[in-house]
Amino acid sequence: MKKEKSTKGIMGIVWILVFGALPPMLDTTIVNIAVNDLAKVFSATFAVTQWVVTGYTLALGIAVPCSGWLIRKYDGKKIFMGSLSLFLTASLLCGLSWDMPSLIAFRVLQGFASGLMIPTLTSLIVQIAGNDNLGRFMSIVGIPNVFAPIIGPIIGGLILQYLSWHWLFFVNLPVGAIALLMMQWKLPKFEAMDKSAKLDWIGIFLLAMISGMFIFGVTEIRASRSHIIGVSAFAAGIASIVIYLFYAWKKKDSALIPLSLFKSKNFTASFVSLFLAGFATNGPMLIFPMFFQNVRGLNVILSALWLIPQGVGMLVTRPLIGKMTDKIGARFVVIPSVIITIAGTIPFVFFDAVTPEWIIWVILFLRGMGVGGISIPIMSDSYLGLQKSQVPAASVATRIIQNVGAAFGSAILATVVSNALHGKEATAANIVGAYQRGFLTSLIFMVISIIPALFLTNKLNDKVTKQSNQLFQQ
């Protein structure tokens, strides 16, 4: 009875933590549906407005190592509540933004707070759950992530339909305030694990420069009157890579992303795959709502509802992915998933304003089934062959590169669409052609992602070899 009571108490704490993490978990998908409206409100181009999403995602990835350092050095309860308070402050500032630069800046702050919260949430649950109930409690954490692609756009659409755009961010405030009160009342203290822990500030700065400068360069290099700015950004990004490689070589295993990790074939393949997968799967998530609104003429509510088939497709495959990865290896889960995603993306290169609705829905469902089978197996495979001491650094590296890939995808596809329309009359044919070019770009990167996936684990081959050896011995 004591054990059951203890389990119920832990379950209550887990639900409070997950409730507090709801706003950042849903925030990206809520805002994605609103990019078109925000561009109109602030009279900004799509290439500029996409930074509302890209800046958030990029900051989220950069904050991950900071989260690990904070949770080791300070009380976990204070870190989680402080991160949520920062997120709510940034949400308030986003809603009060007076122009596009201010909104982007506050979204970066919001993304950084979110990047602190999500890893901290996982760490706190691992600390209180113990080995016996860890899977049970971690499955609760996955619930918002599973339903975010479905629920988030609908919430965003309803807000834009019946309220002002400010409520895209103000909606976080009451939920967060209630969560803070519950945490203060019910959440126990989580003692610091290593008060002497140090953070690799130089490594974080260099990684932020690498990703930020390359993304900024991509969005600027083809823009009118910004050629020099774009080239300079690329040069800064390349210089940052060279400096980081030298810095990591000197720091060895104490570097933020140690170069020794890349001695593992599995980690290297997973690292590249996560970047390309983040690019090819998340980039289209930004332009789908724009395509529905600007090409199909749908309002924000219908645009959100049209995204449901893709979310359902992801739900269908998700329960099978873990078991299949354990059984046959990541390679033969990821490659078929990539091929299915390609099959669910190719038609969008040809879809236009008169394509039958049911065809679009079926293709989106198919695409969702493919997308749902990519990231989880790659993440799992990244740890194979690593030493136990390398796992924390690998976890940081994979989280960062996944978010950087997603940010690249959003930025590059937005730039492709904007440049395709630049200087042209906004006719139906030109608008359709611009979005088709965006989908084609994502398709190219999705095809390229098959190459690193070929180097992921193949357990089928191991089984065949084992059976052959057994027959030979007989």
Helices and strands as residue ranges (DSSP letters): H 2-32, H 35-41, H 46-49, H 51-73, H 76-95, H 100-162, H 167-170, H 172-186, H 201-221, H 227-251, G 252-254, G 259-263, H 265-294, H 300-306, H 308-328, H 331-343, G 346-349, H 357-371, H 375-381, G 388-390, H 391-421, H 428-448, H 450-453, H 459-473
